[in-house]
Amino acid sequence: MSDLIWLSEAQMRRIEPHFPLSHGVPRVDDRRIISGIIFVIRNGLRWRDAPAEYGLPKTIYNRFIRWSRMGVFNRIFAALSA
């Protein structure tokens, strides 16, 4: 698929300070998962329709739900809009 969305290294550096710390088990690649979340939301897809290049749909969904509840995305949006 040529229309995949990938955040650049510069974009990741801007939002990484707002990510929660990993506790014990290393997380799946943040760039891949965040890019997958953006792709799904931007295209109005179901989580299970996310391209395989972004990883398992359950991982993408779980990260979105967990970080949404923790307010991670709100902090990112507030910092980027400031």
Secondary structure, DSSP 8 states (H G I E B T S, - for coil): -TT-----HHHHHHHGGGS----SS--S-HHHHHHHHHHHHHHT--GGGS-GGG--HHHHHHHHHHHHHHTHHHHHHHHHH-
